[in-house]
């Protein structure tokens, strides 16, 4: 059995909770990134190949938010060009901006039905009342936590 397989088995025996899921995702993400970069460069890590297209140039750190929690990734850097793993979303800020606009409308008292019109005006497909309520529930939790804090 390979060293990677043994490490995965040891990890499975050691923990059986959310940490295991995060560790497995990190393990899989690392393998995917290495395979993609090997394909992009034309050679494996540390291998000499006459068909090599570009050299590696270290790693950069990035946190990856998943349902299992935050995973710290080390994304390989290239000397020429750039590399972004296929499983990461490059433009997530647009989604965050849309959520911020919806929450701002909620704070100002815009009805959930009117928010659907607002979202359509911004170019998105639209949003149901229940989706708006779920997004804005986070605000209610924060306000309640603030109001019930000890002075």
TITI-692808 format. One record per residue: x, z, y of N, C-alpha, C, O in turn; residue in three letters. Coordinates in pm, whole numbers, padded with zeros to 5 digits, always signed. Atoms other than C-alpha are relative to their C-alpha. Layout:
<dobas>
XZYXZYXZYXZYALA
...
</dobas>
This chain:
<dobas>
+00084+00000-00117+00000+00000+00000+00089+00000+00124+00197+00059+00123UNK
-00082+00008-00121+00128-00072+00348+00002+00132+00076-00082+00219+00052UNK
-00009-00122-00081+00235+00194+00595-00123+00017+00087-00169+00129+00109UNK
+00119-00007-00084-00061+00107+00817-00119+00052-00079-00197+00132-00029UNK
+00109-00046+00086-00302+00159+00527+00012+00148-00031-00087+00220-00032UNK
-00023-00142+00027-00145+00494+00444-00032+00085+00123-00092+00192+00111UNK
+00028-00075-00122-00166+00606+00806-00151+00011+00021-00199+00116+00065UNK
+00145-00002-00016-00537+00514+00813-00064+00097-00099-00157+00169-00063UNK
+00054-00093+00101-00606+00706+00490+00028+00144+00040-00060+00230+00029UNK
-00034-00135-00045-00422+01013+00622-00089+00043+00117-00132+00158+00123UNK
+00086-00029-00115-00624+00994+00943-00142+00031-00046-00205+00123+00005UNK
+00136-00022+00051-00952+00971+00750-00011+00135-00070-00114+00202-00059UNK
+00003-00128+00069-00863+01275+00540+00011+00117+00097-00043+00225+00071UNK
-00027-00108-00094-00755+01481+00841-00122+00035+00086-00149+00152+00110UNK
+00111-00024-00093-01062+01440+01066-00123-00078-00045-00112-00185-00106UNK
+00124+00068+00037-01425+01349+01017-00102+00008+00113-00221+00028+00089UNK
+00091-00009-00113-01573+01352+01366+00021-00117+00094+00073-00221+00054UNK
-00011+00107-00099-01579+01145+01687+00143-00044+00024+00168-00160+00058UNK
-00140+00037-00017-01201+01156+01710+00041-00107-00100+00121-00196-00068UNK
-00032+00098+00103-01181+00959+01386-00045-00139+00045+00029-00237+00029UNK
+00052+00129-00045-01398+00682+01531+00088-00057+00111+00121-00175+00111UNK
-00086+00046-00110-01187+00666+01848+00136-00045-00054+00188-00148-00011UNK
-00130+00037+00056-00865+00659+01645-00008-00132-00077+00083-00214-00070UNK
+00017+00126+00074-01000+00381+01422-00015-00117+00096+00040-00225+00073UNK
+00014+00106-00100-01105+00178+01726+00134-00031+00067+00167-00148+00088UNK
-00132+00021-00061-00763+00230+01885+00091-00075-00096+00165-00165-00054UNK
-00081+00066+00103-00595+00125+01559-00036-00148-00010+00052-00235-00011UNK
+00046+00139+00010-00808-00191+01532+00034-00078+00126+00076-00193+00118UNK
-00030+00068-00126-00762-00276+01901+00148-00034+00009+00184-00143+00054UNK
-00144+00026-00003-00385-00244+01869+00037-00118-00089+00118-00202-00051UNK
-00029+00111+00092-00379-00478+01570-00051-00133+00056+00016-00235+00043UNK
+00054+00123-00059-00602-00733+01747+00090-00049+00113+00121-00168+00121UNK
-00086+00040-00112-00384-00729+02059+00132-00056-00050+00179-00158+00002UNK
-00127+00049+00054-00064-00771+01854-00017-00141-00059+00068-00228-00038UNK
+00024+00133+00058-00215-01067+01664-00021-00105+00108+00032-00216+00098UNK
+00025+00096-00108-00338-01234+01983+00129-00033+00076+00153-00149+00109UNK
-00125+00025-00073-00002-01190+02159+00098-00077-00087+00171-00163-00037UNK
-00087+00077+00090+00188-01314+01852-00039-00147+00001+00048-00234+00002UNK
+00048+00139-00006-00028-01628+01859+00036-00064+00133+00078-00180+00138UNK
-00027+00053-00135+00017-01670+02233+00148-00027+00023+00184-00128+00085UNK
-00143+00017-00022+00394-01626+02228+00063-00096-00099+00166-00157-00071UNK
-00056+00089+00101+00452-01826+01911+00095+00071-00095+00158+00004-00178UNK
-00088-00076+00089+00649-01548+01737-00045+00145-00004-00106+00195+00090UNK
+00034-00142+00015+00600-01195+01607+00093+00085+00086+00194+00037+00137UNK
-00081-00093-00079+00739-00892+01788+00140+00012-00058+00156+00040-00177UNK
-00138-00015+00043+01118-00886+01768+00055-00115-00082+00173-00114-00116UNK
-00044+00113+00082+01137-01212+01573+00053-00112+00089+00001-00137+00198UNK
-00053+00116-00072+01345-01507+01685-00064-00125-00059-00070-00142-00181UNK
+00064+00123+00047+01169-01841+01667+00026-00111+00100+00015-00090+00221UNK
-00025+00111-00092+01256-02182+01810-00127-00048+00070-00119-00114+00174UNK
+00128+00044-00058+00886-02242+01883-00059+00102+00098-00171+00085+00144UNK
+00050-00104-00091+00852-01931+02104-00032-00064+00135+00048-00139+00191UNK
+00045+00056-00127+00656-02019+02419+00028+00092+00117+00058+00046+00227UNK
-00017-00097-00109+00691-01699+02623+00052+00131-00059+00029+00160-00177UNK
-00056-00128+00043+00866-01362+02601-00095+00113+00037-00172+00103+00133UNK
+00073-00122-00036+00705-01019+02597+00076+00074+00108+00196+00054+00126UNK
-00064-00073-00109+00774-00787+02885-00059+00141+00012-00104+00180+00119UNK
+00048-00137-00002+00667-00434+02790-00150+00012-00016-00215-00078-00069UNK
+00142-00031+00014+00322-00279+02806-00054+00056+00131+00022+00108+00213UNK
+00067-00066-00112+00070-00168+03066-00113+00084-00057-00178+00045-00154UNK
+00103-00093+00047-00168+00122+03023-00135-00034+00062-00143-00070+00179UNK
+00135+00019-00049-00542+00081+03054-00095+00082-00087-00082+00083-00209UNK
+00102-00074+00074-00832+00304+02956-00115-00094-00033-00156-00175+00050UNK
+00111+00082+00048-01108+00141+02754-00117+00093-00027-00111+00178-00115UNK
+00119-00082+00017-01452+00299+02787-00086-00058-00112-00130-00173-00103UNK
+00083+00043+00112-01644+00276+02459-00110+00103-00022-00111+00208+00043UNK
+00105-00096+00033-01951+00446+02315+00058+00122-00070+00001+00231-00064UNK
-00065-00111+00070-01716+00660+02109+00084+00085+00094+00130+00192+00055UNK
-00080-00073-00098-01532+00773+02423+00110-00088+00057+00117-00207+00028UNK
-00107+00073-00067-01231+00673+02628+00119-00016-00095+00163+00080-00160UNK
-00115+00031+00083-00945+00503+02444+00111-00052+00090+00090-00144+00169UNK
-00115+00043-00080-00601+00468+02601+00068-00116-00073+00114-00100-00186UNK
-00062+00119+00058-00467+00118+02534+00135-00027+00065+00155+00002+00182UNK
-00126+00054-00053-00116-00019+02575-00007-00151-00020+00015-00201-00130UNK
+00019+00144+00006-00173-00385+02657+00135-00069+00020+00203-00042+00119UNK
-00127+00070-00015+00128-00613+02600+00003-00087+00125-00096-00151+00159UNK
-00019+00086-00117+00264-00787+02910+00088-00117-00041+00170-00106-00132UNK
-00079+00119+00024+00413-01136+02913+00083-00031+00123+00044+00001+00235UNK
-00085+00033-00115+00696-01263+03131-00060-00112+00084-00043-00114+00206UNK
+00066+00109-00072+00500-01576+03223-00148+00002-00035-00185+00011-00152UNK
+00144-00003+00024+00126-01580+03265-00050+00142-00017+00022+00238+00009UNK
+00058-00132+00020-00104-01295+03185-00074+00002-00133-00105-00102-00192UNK
+00073-00016+00126-00280-01155+02881-00104+00110+00018-00072+00219+00065UNK
+00107-00098+00004-00615-00976+02858-00062-00009-00138-00103-00118-00180UNK
+00058+00005+00134-00744-00879+02513-00141-00058+00000-00216-00040+00095UNK
+00130+00067+00009-01048-01072+02397-00116+00098-00002-00228+00062+00035UNK
+00109-00097+00011-01250-00753+02342-00026+00076+00130-00121+00153+00137UNK
+00024-00064-00129-01216-00632+02704-00077-00093+00092-00066-00216+00083UNK
+00079+00078-00094-01451-00744+02978+00077-00010+00132+00104+00094+00193UNK
-00083+00011-00120-01257-00885+03275-00070+00033+00130-00005+00075+00225UNK
+00069-00019-00126-01527-00851+03540-00110+00105-00012-00227+00076+00013UNK
+00099-00106+00019-01700-00523+03471-00044+00059+00134-00146+00129+00140UNK
+00036-00056-00130-01706-00433+03842-00132-00054+00051-00204+00016+00123UNK
+00128+00057-00043-02001-00667+03900-00115+00079-00061-00216+00103+00005UNK
+00102-00080+00066-02203-00467+03648-00012+00137+00067-00123+00187+00089UNK
+00001-00130-00067-02103-00139+03814-00064-00010+00138-00135+00081+00181UNK
+00059+00020-00132-02201-00279+04153-00152-00012-00010-00224+00044+00072UNK
+00143+00014+00020-02544-00378+04025-00065+00135-00027-00170+00166+00029UNK
+00052-00134+00029-02598-00028+03885-00002+00085+00127-00098+00158+00152UNK
-00006-00076-00125-02488+00122+04218-00112-00041+00096-00170+00044+00163UNK
+00108+00048-00087-02738-00096+04408-00134+00053-00049-00217+00096+00032UNK
+00127-00050+00057-03020+00005+04172-00014+00149+00029-00122+00195+00068UNK
+00006-00143-00027-02933+00374+04209-00021+00029+00148-00092+00124+00183UNK
+00020-00018-00145-02913+00342+04588-00146-00026+00038-00203+00047+00120UNK
+00141+00028-00027-03259+00185+04595-00088+00115-00047-00185+00150+00019UNK
+00076-00113+00054-03388+00471+04380+00008+00120+00095-00092+00186+00122UNK
-00019-00111-00093-03241+00729+04619-00082-00019+00126-00134+00077+00182UNK
+00075+00029-00122-03411+00557+04913-00151-00013-00025-00226-00043+00068UNK
+00143-00003+00029-03748+00570+04736-00063-00133-00035-00185-00143-00034UNK
+00055+00129+00041-03788+00207+04630-00060+00017-00139+00003+00077-00227UNK
+00065-00016+00130-04033+00189+04340+00074-00078-00109+00145-00175-00081UNK
-00070+00066+00111-03909+00089+03997-00046-00145-00016+00032-00230-00058UNK
+00048+00139+00007-04128-00223+04008+00067-00087+00107+00099-00203+00082UNK
-00064+00075-00107-03977-00328+04339+00148-00023-00028+00208-00120+00020UNK
-00142+00018+00036-03628-00280+04197+00017-00127-00083+00119-00194-00073UNK
-00006+00123+00080-03705-00563+03953+00012-00121+00092+00092-00211+00065UNK
-00008+00109-00097-03761-00796+04250+00137-00003+00067+00194-00110+00090UNK
-00132-00011-00061-03439-00670+04410+00109-00056-00092+00197-00130-00048UNK
-00098+00048+00098-03239-00739+04094-00009-00151-00015+00094-00219-00024UNK
+00016+00145+00009-03385-01089+04068+00056-00069+00125+00116-00176+00115UNK
-00053+00057-00124-03295-01154+04433+00153-00002+00000+00214-00087+00064UNK
-00146-00003+00010-02935-01060+04351+00054-00100-00101+00175-00116-00113UNK
-00044+00103+00093-02925-01330+04085+00000+00041-00145+00034-00039-00231UNK
+00006-00045+00139-02967-01121+03772-00136-00035-00057-00226-00076+00016UNK
+00122+00042+00068-03241-01182+03518-00121+00087+00028-00234+00042+00007UNK
+00110-00092-00022-03453-00885+03613+00022+00127-00080+00112+00134-00163UNK
-00019-00128+00065-03496-00530+03493-00135+00068-00016-00216+00068+00077UNK
+00128-00068+00024-03782-00336+03338+00000+00138+00065+00105+00190+00104UNK
+00014-00133-00060-03915-00008+03475+00078+00104-00081+00142+00192-00024UNK
-00068-00099+00085-03775+00184+03178+00152-00010+00014+00220+00093+00011UNK
-00144+00015-00021-03425+00039+03229+00043+00063+00132+00146+00128+00140UNK
-00029-00059-00130-03434+00141+03595-00003+00152-00011+00085+00221+00042UNK
+00012-00145+00016-03548+00490+03499+00120+00058-00075+00169+00165-00040UNK
-00117-00048+00075-03264+00526+03245+00124+00001+00087+00203+00096+00080UNK
-00117+00006-00088-03004+00418+03502-00005+00110+00105+00099+00165+00143UNK
+00013-00099-00107-03141+00658+03761-00008+00142-00052+00001+00236+00028UNK
+00003-00134+00058-03169+00953+03522+00134+00071+00023+00138+00194+00035UNK
-00133-00057-00027-02795+01004+03578+00003+00069+00136+00065+00174+00151UNK
+00006-00060-00134-02863+01075+03946-00076+00132-00006-00033+00231+00053UNK
+00079-00122+00012-03131+01330+03858+00081+00112-00065+00073+00227-00023UNK
-00083-00101+00066-02888+01509+03624+00104+00057+00095+00127+00178+00098UNK
-00102-00046-00095-02620+01525+03892-00061+00089+00109-00003+00190+00147UNK
+00066-00079-00103-02864+01654+04154-00039+00136-00055-00018+00238+00010UNK
+00039-00127+00061-02999+01921+03918+00121+00089-00025+00115+00210-00004UNK
-00123-00078+00020-02644+02029+03829+00050+00056+00132+00097+00169+00138UNK
-00043-00046-00132-02561+02053+04199-00089+00113+00049-00040+00213+00101UNK
+00094-00102-00048-02875+02252+04280+00007+00131-00078-00018+00238-00023UNK
-00004-00122+00083-02829+02496+03993+00139+00060-00012+00159+00153-00091UNK
-00136-00054+00008-02458+02561+04048+00003+00140+00063-00077+00171+00151UNK
-00012-00132-00062-02349+02917+04128+00065-00012+00138+00154-00094+00160UNK
-00055+00003-00136-02275+02984+04494+00114+00094+00016+00172+00104+00124UNK
</dobas>
